[in-house]
């Protein structure tokens, strides 16, 4: 049987992709998602990841939390919300390619 909190039986890890117009907005987004997931414990991590990747706007400041299970992913959101470096979390900023000639 598949453990209820596992990310997905067929995936080694699940990414949760976030973005914000500023670093602070990115931190706030992580905190809001964390709070929402506390009130909705039945959401499957793979479903959350799919929704984040396909239904959200993509802003300049970006981050991804990756994890094998819900607990790892929630720790990643905590790290992002605190603005600190941590395992399973990658941050970056998109740069404009400039105007085409």
N, C-alpha and C positions, 0 to 999 in steps of 0.2 A: 504494500500500500504506500501511497505517496503521503508524506507528512503534510499536514494542513498548512504549515507555515513555510513550506519550501517555495522557492521562487517559481520554479516550473519543473516538472519531471524530465523534460527533454532539453533543458538549457543549463549549462554550467553556471552562468550568472545572468542576472537581469539588470539592464541599465535604467536608471531614472534620470532623465535629461531635464534640466531646468535652465532658465535664462532670465535676465533682467536688464533693464536699461542702464543700471549702475550696479556696482558691487553690492551696495546696500540693498538695492531692490532684489538682487539675487538672494541675499541672505534672508530677506523678508519672505520671499517666495518659498524658500526651503522651510522656514518656520511655519508658514501657513499650511503648507502641504503636510508637515509633521502633525500639526494640530488636527487637521481634517482626518488623517489616517488613524489617529487615536480614537476618534468618534465613529470610525467605520472599520472595525477590525476584520470584517469579513472580506474586504477587497483583496483580491489576489495580486501579489506583486507583479506578475507578468501583465495583468490587465492595467494596472496603474502605469507601468512602463510604456505600454502601447499607447495609452491615452496621452501621456506626456509627450511622446515622440510624434504623434500625429495630429493632435488637436490644439497645440499651444503655439503662440507666436514665438519667433526666434529673435531675441534681442542680442545686443553686443556682448554682454557679459554672460558667459555660459559655464555650466558645470554638469558633471555627471557623477552620480553615486552608483556604484555597482556592488552587487551582493548575491550570495547564494541563497539567502532567505530573508524574510521580512525583518528580522532583528538587525541583520547587517545593513540593510537598506535604510532602516530608521536611524541607525547610528550615523550613517553617511549624511542624512538630512540634518542631524544634530551638528555634525562637523561643519557642514555648509552654513547653517544658521549662525554658528559662532564665528564664522569667518576664519577658521583655523585650518591648517593642513591636517590631513589624516589619511589613513589607509582606506582604499576603496573609493577615493574621491579625486577627481581631476577638474581643475578650473582653467579657464582661458578666456580670451577676448577675440571676437571676430574683427577682422580689419577689412575696411573697404578696399576693393581692388582699384578704385579710382575710375575716372571717366574713360570711355572708349574713344578712340580717335576716329 
